[in-house]
């Protein structure tokens, strides 16, 4: 049986539905993820479709996307759940985004860096390519370092940074 979202749940689901495209995700995917997280239930495509007023194929596509992003747990019967702390979900999404985007960007910039030194690219542009490459190397290293720290520690660190910003009068 589908969960009928309450008004407050609908507000959260609608917010994430609108946010999805800004993150490069289908609105149905982020709406389904919000529903799964809020209910804490294991739901199938038909239940998600009914709860979110979607067609079943759209709900299944959302499930497939969430599984590909590794932010839901899927059981043998195809039902999914989004358990855990919001921080864990955030870090899972960041991990997948890093895997999908930083790695390929680093590969492309590594190639451009190598080729730029012998293809007639101006010295100024070569330096800019090198700077971009260095940025991506640093971001990849930061991501790898984050993997070594628990989500509890990272949460404390981020909260501490927020408190420091308030104390220093920065937003």
Secondary structure, DSSP 8 states (H G I E B T S, - for coil): ------HHHHHHHHHHHHHHGGGTS-HHHHHHHHHHHHH---B-HHHHHHHHT--HHHHHHHHHHHHHTT-SEE-TTS-EE--S-HHHHHHHHHHHHIIIIIHHHHHHHHHHHHHHTTTT--HHHHHHHHHHHHHHHHHHHHHHHHTTS-HHHHHHHHHHHHHHHHHTT--
